């Protein structure tokens, strides 16, 4: 038996012992950090979600109550117009603040006594204020003992209310200070503990190195050098497996196997990615080619059906008119699908260019609602238009396409008897087109997929509602090309609201960058 073979078990034992010690130290160090962070987070959460909101809310409540006291006096002594309305608003603010304090405090026994006093005194004072507001003669006369007693009681309630609010405010402020102090101690103590454990680990490393350096350091350094070389692009380099203890040789063999597996995986992945990219290019080319090739015969179909409707081939019977109308509608649907595919093809090819012209977005929206009114009537829907004047920079044709997609989708997905509301509102920088319906909505779990090409919700599929799943993705692309945006809200069974934003026109405004 060679000296190396005799020595290997001893090296293995030393490594196991040192590894066990180091593992314990590393685990302790590793746990200290997360524990400190967790404790700091919990303390911060308590401050941000309870103490600070309590301080802010009590301050808001005190301000509201002092204004209420002032308005009550002004209303009954000086008869200032609008004081009663302000009192009602201040009472609503007071109730809202009390509800917020109740939510924040919860079952915290340190806060609940003061909150209970605050709630009771507030209710008593507002009861008095409500009765005074309802009295035509205002404050009780000086010779009215009952009225004066109630007035004195109300003053006491108000003082109790302010004192209770101040008590809550002070308690929450003190708690914040206490939490800050505790966080400081946690930080200092945790850092000291981490330093002590780290120092112990360093000493253990030094002691262990003295006994094992000659046996394992050189082979491991060689293995580390191979790893470093591999990370900077030295592919093909492998570690030696004929030097060092058995454990190190096994590690080198495993490392070489890992590198071989990695190289095989990356080669296969690159080949697969290349094939997928080629398939994607072929798919895009196919869609673009087919779409272009379909436009010519489709234009012929549309043209000849229009000629038939105009009587160029002779007078049509009502049945023939109906049949030709079916052909026209389906041809229009096919033409819309082809246009959608061509737009998507241009988007993917990064050749989706739009015009940047000053235009009236209100006219665009009005044209869309006017053109889709017959479709809404056939579906038994109310199509409501609420449009403000708005001038934007953009492409009228593409904006009309986007609004048409949104409104036609709303009509398509809204059952008979529902409504579709098309709005246009303007704020400081953007115009927002809103399309809200009372339709079938989109399940919450599927909403993240909306806008993905060819995605159709399960609610649409279950009702066999026709569609391609391209409309929203095209609207999103048009919005992006205009420097705007698209978002939505939807509740299954209640309806969906889309919001399309477009930057407003202004003198000297630059064209948006697609």
C-alpha positions as CSV (number, residue, x, y, z in Angstrom):
1,X,0.0,0.0,0.0
2,X,1.5,3.4,-1.0
3,X,1.9,6.2,1.4
4,X,-0.7,8.2,-0.5
5,X,-3.3,5.4,0.0
6,X,-2.4,5.1,3.7
7,X,-2.8,8.9,4.1
8,X,-6.1,9.3,2.3
9,X,-8.4,8.1,5.1
10,X,-6.7,10.5,7.6
11,X,-7.1,13.4,5.2
12,X,-10.8,12.4,4.8
13,X,-11.3,12.4,8.5
14,X,-9.6,15.7,9.0
15,X,-11.7,17.2,6.2
16,X,-14.9,15.8,7.7
17,X,-14.0,17.2,11.1
18,X,-13.1,20.6,9.8
19,X,-16.0,20.6,7.4
20,X,-18.4,19.8,10.3
21,X,-16.9,22.7,12.4
22,X,-17.0,25.1,9.5
23,X,-20.6,24.0,8.6
24,X,-21.8,24.9,12.1
25,X,-20.1,28.3,12.0
26,X,-21.3,29.0,8.5
27,X,-24.9,28.0,9.4
28,X,-24.7,30.3,12.4
29,X,-23.4,33.2,10.3
30,X,-25.9,32.5,7.6
31,X,-28.8,32.5,10.1
32,X,-27.7,35.6,11.9
33,X,-28.2,37.8,8.8
34,X,-31.7,36.6,7.9
35,X,-32.8,36.7,11.6
36,X,-31.5,40.3,11.9
37,X,-33.3,41.2,8.7
38,X,-36.5,39.5,9.8
39,X,-36.5,41.2,13.1
40,X,-35.7,44.6,11.6
41,X,-38.4,44.0,9.0
42,X,-41.0,43.1,11.7
43,X,-40.1,46.1,13.7
44,X,-40.2,48.4,10.6
45,X,-43.6,46.9,9.6
46,X,-45.0,47.6,13.1
47,X,-43.9,51.2,12.8
48,X,-45.0,51.8,9.3
49,X,-48.4,49.9,9.5
50,X,-49.5,50.8,13.1
51,X,-47.5,53.5,15.0
52,X,-46.9,56.0,12.2
53,X,-50.5,55.7,10.8
54,X,-51.8,56.1,14.3
55,X,-49.8,59.3,14.8
56,X,-50.9,60.7,11.4
57,X,-54.6,59.7,11.9
58,X,-54.9,61.1,15.4
59,X,-53.4,64.4,14.1
60,X,-55.9,64.4,11.3
61,X,-58.7,63.7,13.7
62,X,-57.7,66.5,16.1
63,X,-57.6,68.9,13.2
64,X,-61.0,67.9,12.0
65,X,-62.5,68.1,15.5
66,X,-61.1,71.6,16.1
67,X,-62.4,72.7,12.8
68,X,-65.8,71.1,13.7
69,X,-65.9,73.0,17.0
70,X,-65.0,76.2,15.2
71,X,-67.7,75.7,12.5
72,X,-70.3,74.8,15.1
73,X,-69.6,78.1,16.9
74,X,-69.6,80.0,13.6
75,X,-72.8,78.4,12.4
76,X,-74.8,79.2,15.6
77,X,-73.2,82.5,16.7
78,X,-72.3,84.2,13.4
79,X,-74.6,82.3,11.0
80,X,-71.8,81.8,8.5
81,X,-73.1,80.2,5.2
82,X,-72.0,76.7,4.5
83,X,-71.0,75.9,8.1
84,X,-73.5,73.1,8.4
85,X,-72.2,71.5,5.2
86,X,-68.6,71.7,6.5
87,X,-69.8,70.1,9.8
88,X,-71.2,67.2,7.9
89,X,-68.0,66.8,5.9
90,X,-65.9,67.0,9.1
91,X,-68.1,64.4,10.8
92,X,-67.5,62.1,7.9
93,X,-63.7,62.8,8.2
94,X,-64.0,62.1,12.0
95,X,-65.8,58.8,11.5
96,X,-63.4,57.8,8.8
97,X,-60.4,58.5,11.1
98,X,-62.0,56.6,14.0
99,X,-62.6,53.6,11.8
100,X,-59.0,53.8,10.6
101,X,-57.7,54.0,14.2
102,X,-59.9,51.0,15.1
103,X,-58.5,49.0,12.2
104,X,-54.9,50.0,13.0
105,X,-55.2,49.3,16.8
106,X,-57.1,46.1,16.6
107,X,-56.8,44.2,19.8
108,X,-53.7,46.0,21.1
109,X,-54.5,46.4,24.8
110,X,-52.0,49.3,25.1
111,X,-54.1,51.4,22.6
112,X,-57.7,50.2,23.1
113,X,-58.5,52.1,26.4
114,X,-57.5,55.4,24.9
115,X,-59.3,54.6,21.7
116,X,-62.4,53.6,23.6
117,X,-62.4,56.9,25.4
118,X,-61.8,58.7,22.2
119,X,-64.7,56.9,20.4
120,X,-67.1,57.5,23.2
121,X,-66.3,61.2,23.7
122,X,-66.4,61.8,20.0
123,X,-69.8,60.1,19.6
124,X,-71.2,62.1,22.6
125,X,-69.8,65.4,21.2
126,X,-71.1,64.8,17.7
127,X,-74.5,63.8,19.2
128,X,-74.6,67.2,20.9
129,X,-73.4,68.9,17.7
130,X,-76.1,67.2,15.6
131,X,-78.8,68.3,18.0
132,X,-77.5,71.9,18.0
133,X,-77.4,72.0,14.2
134,X,-81.0,70.8,14.1
135,X,-82.2,73.6,16.5
136,X,-83.5,76.7,14.9
137,X,-82.6,78.8,18.0
138,X,-78.9,77.6,18.0
139,X,-77.1,77.4,21.4
140,X,-79.3,77.1,24.5
141,X,-80.2,80.3,26.3
142,X,-78.3,81.3,29.4
143,X,-81.4,80.7,31.6
144,X,-81.9,77.2,30.2
145,X,-80.4,74.8,32.9
146,X,-80.8,71.7,30.8
147,X,-79.3,73.2,27.8
148,X,-76.4,74.7,29.7
149,X,-75.7,71.4,31.3
150,X,-75.6,69.7,27.9
151,X,-73.3,72.5,26.7
152,X,-70.9,72.0,29.7
153,X,-71.0,68.2,29.1
154,X,-70.2,68.7,25.4
155,X,-67.2,70.9,26.4
156,X,-66.1,68.1,28.7
157,X,-66.5,65.5,25.9
158,X,-64.5,67.6,23.6
159,X,-61.7,68.0,26.1
160,X,-61.8,64.3,26.8
161,X,-61.7,63.6,23.0
162,X,-58.7,65.8,22.5
163,X,-56.9,64.4,25.5
164,X,-57.6,60.8,24.3
165,X,-56.3,61.6,20.9
166,X,-53.2,63.2,22.4
167,X,-52.8,60.1,24.5
168,X,-53.0,57.9,21.4
169,X,-50.6,60.2,19.6
170,X,-48.1,60.2,22.4
171,X,-48.3,56.5,22.9
172,X,-47.7,55.8,19.2
173,X,-44.8,58.3,19.1
174,X,-43.2,56.7,22.2
175,X,-43.6,53.3,20.5
176,X,-41.9,54.6,17.4
177,X,-39.0,55.8,19.5
178,X,-38.9,52.5,21.4
179,X,-38.8,50.6,18.1
180,X,-36.0,52.8,16.8
181,X,-34.0,52.1,19.9
182,X,-34.7,48.4,19.7
183,X,-33.7,48.3,16.0
184,X,-30.4,50.0,16.9
185,X,-29.7,47.4,19.6
186,X,-30.6,44.6,17.2
187,X,-28.2,46.0,14.6
188,X,-25.4,46.5,17.1
189,X,-25.9,43.1,18.8
190,X,-26.4,41.2,15.6
191,X,-23.3,42.8,14.1
192,X,-21.2,42.0,17.1
193,X,-22.5,38.4,17.1
194,X,-21.8,38.0,13.4
195,X,-18.3,39.5,13.9
196,X,-17.6,37.1,16.8
197,X,-18.7,34.1,14.8
198,X,-16.8,35.2,11.7
199,X,-13.7,35.7,13.8
200,X,-14.1,32.1,15.2
201,X,-14.5,30.8,11.7
202,X,-11.3,32.6,10.7
203,X,-9.4,31.1,13.6
204,X,-10.7,27.6,12.8
205,X,-9.6,28.0,9.2
206,X,-6.1,29.0,10.2
207,X,-5.8,26.0,12.6
208,X,-7.2,23.6,10.0
209,X,-4.9,25.0,7.2
210,X,-1.8,24.1,9.2
211,X,-2.7,20.4,9.3
212,X,-4.1,20.0,5.8
213,X,-2.3,22.5,3.5
214,X,0.3,20.1,2.2
215,X,-2.3,17.4,1.4
216,X,-5.1,19.3,-0.3
217,X,-4.3,23.0,-0.9
218,X,-2.2,22.5,-4.1
219,X,-4.6,20.1,-5.9
220,X,-7.6,22.3,-4.9
221,X,-5.8,25.4,-6.1
222,X,-5.2,23.7,-9.4
223,X,-8.9,22.8,-9.6
224,X,-9.9,26.3,-8.8
225,X,-7.6,27.6,-11.5
226,X,-9.3,25.4,-14.0
227,X,-12.7,26.7,-12.8
228,X,-11.5,30.3,-13.1
229,X,-10.2,29.7,-16.6
230,X,-13.5,28.1,-17.6
231,X,-15.5,31.2,-16.4
232,X,-13.4,33.5,-18.7
233,X,-13.9,31.4,-21.8
234,X,-11.3,28.7,-21.5
235,X,-13.7,25.9,-22.6
236,X,-12.1,22.5,-23.1
237,X,-9.8,22.8,-20.1
238,X,-10.1,20.0,-17.6
239,X,-8.8,19.4,-14.1
240,X,-6.2,16.7,-13.4
241,X,-7.5,13.5,-11.9
242,X,-4.2,11.8,-11.1
243,X,-3.0,14.1,-8.3
244,X,-4.0,14.7,-4.7
245,X,-6.0,12.7,-2.1
246,X,-8.8,10.4,-3.2
247,X,-11.4,13.0,-2.2
248,X,-9.8,15.7,-4.3
249,X,-9.4,13.3,-7.3
250,X,-13.1,12.4,-7.0
251,X,-14.0,16.1,-6.9
252,X,-11.9,16.7,-10.0
253,X,-13.6,13.9,-11.8
254,X,-17.0,15.2,-10.8
255,X,-16.1,18.7,-11.9
256,X,-14.9,17.4,-15.3
257,X,-18.2,15.5,-15.7
258,X,-20.1,18.7,-14.8
259,X,-18.2,20.7,-17.4
260,X,-18.7,18.0,-20.1
261,X,-22.5,17.9,-19.3
262,X,-22.6,21.7,-19.4
263,X,-20.9,21.9,-22.7
264,X,-23.2,19.2,-24.2
265,X,-26.3,21.0,-22.8
266,X,-25.2,24.4,-24.1
267,X,-24.4,22.9,-27.6
268,X,-27.8,21.3,-27.7
269,X,-29.5,24.5,-26.4
270,X,-27.8,26.7,-29.0
271,X,-28.9,24.2,-31.8
272,X,-32.4,24.2,-30.4
273,X,-32.6,28.0,-30.2
274,X,-31.2,28.3,-33.8
275,X,-33.9,25.9,-35.0
276,X,-36.7,27.7,-33.1
277,X,-35.5,31.1,-34.5
278,X,-35.5,29.6,-38.0
279,X,-39.0,28.2,-37.5
280,X,-40.2,31.6,-36.2
281,X,-38.7,33.3,-39.2
282,X,-40.4,30.8,-41.5
283,X,-43.7,31.3,-39.7
284,X,-43.5,35.1,-40.0
285,X,-42.6,34.8,-43.7
286,X,-45.5,32.4,-44.2
287,X,-48.0,34.6,-42.5
288,X,-46.8,37.7,-44.4
289,X,-46.8,35.9,-47.7
290,X,-50.2,34.2,-47.3
291,X,-51.7,37.5,-46.0
292,X,-50.4,39.4,-49.1
293,X,-51.6,36.7,-51.5
294,X,-55.1,36.6,-49.9
295,X,-55.6,40.4,-50.3
296,X,-55.9,40.3,-54.1
297,X,-58.6,37.6,-54.4
298,X,-60.4,39.0,-51.4
299,X,-60.5,42.4,-52.9
300,X,-62.0,40.8,-56.0
301,X,-64.6,39.1,-53.9
302,X,-65.5,42.3,-52.0
303,X,-65.6,44.3,-55.3
304,X,-67.9,41.9,-57.1
305,X,-70.3,41.5,-54.1
306,X,-70.6,45.3,-54.0
307,X,-71.4,45.3,-57.7
308,X,-74.0,42.6,-57.1
309,X,-75.6,44.7,-54.3
310,X,-75.5,47.8,-56.6
311,X,-77.5,45.8,-59.2
312,X,-74.7,45.6,-61.8
313,X,-75.6,42.0,-62.5
314,X,-79.3,42.5,-62.4
315,X,-81.8,43.2,-59.7
316,X,-81.5,40.9,-56.7
317,X,-84.3,39.3,-54.8
318,X,-84.5,39.8,-51.0
319,X,-83.1,36.3,-50.5
320,X,-80.2,37.0,-52.8
321,X,-79.5,40.3,-51.0
322,X,-79.4,38.4,-47.7
323,X,-77.0,35.8,-49.1
324,X,-74.7,38.5,-50.7
325,X,-74.8,40.3,-47.3
326,X,-73.5,37.1,-45.6
327,X,-70.7,37.0,-48.2
328,X,-69.8,40.7,-47.6
329,X,-69.8,40.3,-43.8
330,X,-67.5,37.3,-43.9
331,X,-65.3,38.9,-46.5
332,X,-65.0,42.0,-44.2
333,X,-64.1,39.7,-41.3
334,X,-61.5,37.9,-43.4
335,X,-60.1,41.3,-44.6
336,X,-59.8,42.4,-40.9
337,X,-58.0,39.2,-40.0
338,X,-55.6,39.7,-42.9
339,X,-54.9,43.3,-41.9
340,X,-54.3,42.2,-38.3
341,X,-51.8,39.6,-39.5
342,X,-50.0,42.1,-41.7
343,X,-49.8,44.6,-38.9
344,X,-48.4,41.9,-36.5
345,X,-45.9,40.9,-39.2
346,X,-44.7,44.5,-39.5
347,X,-44.5,44.8,-35.7
348,X,-42.4,41.7,-35.5
349,X,-40.2,42.9,-38.3
350,X,-39.8,46.2,-36.5
351,X,-41.2,48.0,-39.6
352,X,-44.4,49.3,-38.0
353,X,-44.3,52.9,-38.9
354,X,-47.1,55.4,-38.2
355,X,-47.8,58.9,-39.2
356,X,-47.3,61.7,-36.7
357,X,-49.9,64.3,-37.6
358,X,-52.0,66.7,-35.6
359,X,-55.5,65.2,-35.5
360,X,-58.8,65.3,-33.6
361,X,-59.1,62.2,-31.5
362,X,-62.7,63.1,-30.8
363,X,-63.6,62.9,-34.5
364,X,-61.8,59.5,-34.7
365,X,-63.8,58.2,-31.7
366,X,-67.0,59.6,-33.1
367,X,-66.5,58.0,-36.5
368,X,-65.9,54.6,-34.8
369,X,-69.1,54.8,-32.7
370,X,-71.1,56.0,-35.6
371,X,-69.9,53.1,-37.8
372,X,-70.5,50.5,-35.1
373,X,-73.9,51.8,-34.0
374,X,-75.7,49.4,-36.4
375,X,-73.8,46.4,-34.9
376,X,-74.8,47.5,-31.4
377,X,-78.4,47.9,-32.5
378,X,-78.3,44.4,-34.0
379,X,-76.9,43.0,-30.7
380,X,-79.6,44.8,-28.7
381,X,-77.0,47.0,-26.9
382,X,-77.0,50.6,-25.8
383,X,-73.9,52.3,-27.3
384,X,-73.2,55.5,-25.3
385,X,-70.7,58.1,-26.3
386,X,-69.1,60.6,-23.9
387,X,-66.5,62.5,-25.8
388,X,-64.5,65.6,-25.0
389,X,-62.5,67.5,-27.7
390,X,-58.9,66.4,-27.8
391,X,-56.1,67.1,-30.3
392,X,-53.3,64.6,-30.4
393,X,-50.2,63.7,-32.5
394,X,-50.6,60.4,-34.3
395,X,-51.9,58.3,-37.1
396,X,-55.6,58.7,-37.6
397,X,-56.0,55.4,-39.4
398,X,-54.2,53.3,-36.8
399,X,-55.9,55.1,-33.9
400,X,-59.3,54.4,-35.6
401,X,-58.2,50.8,-35.9
402,X,-57.3,50.6,-32.2
403,X,-60.6,52.2,-31.0
404,X,-62.6,50.0,-33.5
405,X,-60.9,46.9,-32.0
406,X,-61.8,47.9,-28.5
407,X,-65.4,48.9,-29.2
408,X,-66.2,46.0,-31.5
409,X,-64.8,43.6,-28.9
410,X,-67.0,45.3,-26.2
411,X,-70.1,44.8,-28.4
412,X,-69.1,41.2,-29.2
413,X,-68.6,40.2,-25.6
414,X,-71.7,42.0,-24.2
415,X,-75.0,40.0,-24.0
416,X,-78.2,41.5,-25.3
417,X,-79.6,44.2,-23.1
418,X,-76.2,45.4,-21.9
419,X,-74.4,48.6,-22.7
420,X,-71.1,49.8,-24.1
421,X,-69.8,53.3,-23.0
422,X,-67.2,55.0,-25.1
423,X,-65.5,57.9,-23.4
424,X,-62.8,60.4,-24.2
425,X,-61.3,62.5,-21.4
426,X,-58.4,64.9,-21.3
427,X,-56.0,65.7,-18.5
428,X,-52.8,67.7,-18.5
429,X,-50.7,65.6,-20.9
430,X,-52.7,62.8,-22.4
431,X,-56.1,62.0,-23.9
432,X,-57.7,58.8,-22.6
433,X,-60.2,56.7,-24.6
434,X,-62.2,54.6,-22.3
435,X,-64.3,51.7,-23.5
436,X,-66.5,50.1,-20.7
437,X,-68.9,47.3,-21.2
438,X,-71.3,45.2,-19.1
439,X,-70.3,42.0,-20.7
440,X,-69.0,38.6,-19.7
441,X,-65.6,39.8,-18.3
442,X,-62.4,38.0,-18.1
443,X,-61.5,35.5,-15.4
444,X,-58.9,36.9,-13.0
445,X,-56.5,34.0,-13.5
446,X,-56.4,34.6,-17.2
447,X,-56.0,38.4,-17.2
448,X,-52.2,38.3,-17.2
449,X,-52.4,36.6,-20.6
450,X,-54.5,39.2,-22.2
451,X,-52.5,40.9,-25.0
452,X,-50.7,37.7,-25.9
453,X,-51.1,36.9,-29.6
454,X,-54.0,34.5,-30.3
455,X,-55.1,34.4,-26.6
456,X,-58.8,34.0,-26.1
457,X,-60.4,33.8,-22.7
458,X,-62.2,30.7,-21.5
459,X,-65.5,32.7,-21.2
460,X,-65.3,33.6,-24.9
461,X,-64.6,30.0,-25.9
462,X,-67.3,28.6,-23.8
463,X,-69.9,30.9,-25.4
464,X,-68.4,30.1,-28.9
465,X,-67.9,33.8,-29.5
466,X,-65.8,34.2,-32.8
467,X,-62.4,35.9,-32.7
468,X,-58.7,35.5,-33.4
469,X,-57.2,36.8,-30.2
470,X,-55.1,39.4,-32.0
471,X,-57.1,42.6,-31.3
472,X,-55.7,43.5,-27.9
473,X,-52.1,42.9,-29.0
474,X,-52.6,45.1,-32.0
475,X,-54.1,47.9,-29.8
476,X,-51.1,47.6,-27.5
477,X,-48.7,47.9,-30.4
478,X,-50.5,51.0,-31.7
479,X,-50.6,52.6,-28.3
480,X,-46.8,51.9,-27.9
481,X,-46.1,53.4,-31.3
482,X,-47.9,56.6,-30.3
483,X,-46.0,56.8,-27.0
484,X,-49.1,56.0,-25.1
485,X,-50.4,53.0,-23.2
486,X,-53.1,50.5,-22.7
487,X,-54.5,49.1,-19.5
488,X,-57.8,47.5,-18.3
489,X,-59.9,46.3,-15.4
490,X,-62.2,43.3,-15.7
491,X,-64.5,41.4,-13.4
492,X,-65.9,38.1,-14.7
493,X,-69.7,38.3,-15.2
494,X,-69.7,42.1,-14.7
495,X,-67.8,43.6,-17.6
496,X,-64.5,45.0,-18.8
497,X,-63.0,48.5,-19.1
498,X,-60.1,49.4,-21.4
499,X,-58.2,52.7,-21.3
500,X,-56.1,53.8,-24.3
501,X,-53.9,56.8,-23.6
502,X,-52.4,59.0,-26.3
503,X,-50.1,62.1,-25.7
504,X,-51.9,65.4,-26.4
505,X,-50.7,67.7,-29.2
506,X,-48.9,70.9,-28.0
507,X,-47.1,73.5,-30.0
508,X,-43.5,72.4,-30.6
509,X,-44.2,68.9,-29.3
510,X,-41.9,66.2,-30.7
511,X,-43.2,63.2,-32.4
512,X,-43.4,60.1,-30.1
513,X,-40.8,57.5,-30.6
514,X,-42.3,54.1,-31.5
